[in-house]
Amino acid sequence: MRRLVLFALLVALPGCFYPADRGRALEAKVDRLGTDSAQMQTELKEARAQLAIVLPKIDEKVAEVTKALDGLDTAARRKDADIGIQLQKTMEDLSQLRGQVETYLHKITELETALGAQDQKLLAMQGAAAVKEAEAKKKAEELQRPTNPKDFLALAQERAKAGELLVARQLFTELMKKWSKDALVGEAHYGLGETYFSESKCREALFEYGKVVQDHPKTPSAPDAYLRSSECFAQLKMKDESRMALEELVKSYPKSGAAKTAKDRIAELDKAKTPAKKGAKK
């Protein structure tokens, strides 16, 4: 029962506190902007499709003009009037097609500009954190992706160690989605928790550590996840829960190095809780 209570705490704590009315109003604005962006994306896709259809036609007309011009060299075999009419018609068709291309290009430019502005509005509404996250996502997308989960995890851990926490989070999350059934998913949750812990975001970190101990108890970092959970609870002034995490660590992974650390910390807690005897020398 104590373990179930601990699991419930680990996965239920994360979240930010935001006034409900303001939250709903913000969500409504974001939804509207999202709808507008989706519509513009559709229009942009259609414009590009139309452009893709027209461009080959221009190539065909250019070929016809070239052929007609070559025909001028053999004017003696044909009437000049016939060649002139053919050339004029082809040039008119080409001019019309070029006009269509210019229209589509102008529309595409306008839509891309408008979408860029919409994206900026969305990021501004969601705050500086969203802007940083978007930048990290872009940076993460530029990285060359390993084709196996082991190397992918190593890349994410490397980015985290280098201090690129947002990039690392993108990679850890991507790994969990791409290889959802792989044994390394537990390590990815732990790595994600570590990025939050390093920023003292204990609620978010506890959620990830909770996923490790609950869903991936056999992952190598599971004992450390308990230890980190205890530290997070301590930072949140939840002393009983902090001790509970240490006790569960010792019980579940008695031979681990983390368990030894947990025993030492429990001993320190017991020592601090024991009242000093009267007359004892300081």
Buried (B, 14 or more C-beta within 10 A) or exposed (E): EEBEEBBEBBBEBBEEEEEEEEEEEBEEEBEEBEEBBEEBEEBBEEBBEBBEEBEEBBEEBEEBBEEBEEBEEEEEEEEEEEBEEBBEEBBEBBEEBEEBBEBBEEBBEBBEEBBEEBEEBBBEEBEEEEEEBBEBBEBBEEBEEBEEBEEBBEBBBEBBEEEBBBBBBBBBBBBBEEBEEBEBBBBBBBBBBBBBBEEEBBBBBBBBBBBBBBEBBEBEBBBBBBBBBBBBBBBBEBEEBBBBBBBBBBEBBEEBEBBEBBBEBBEEBEEEEEEEEEEEEE
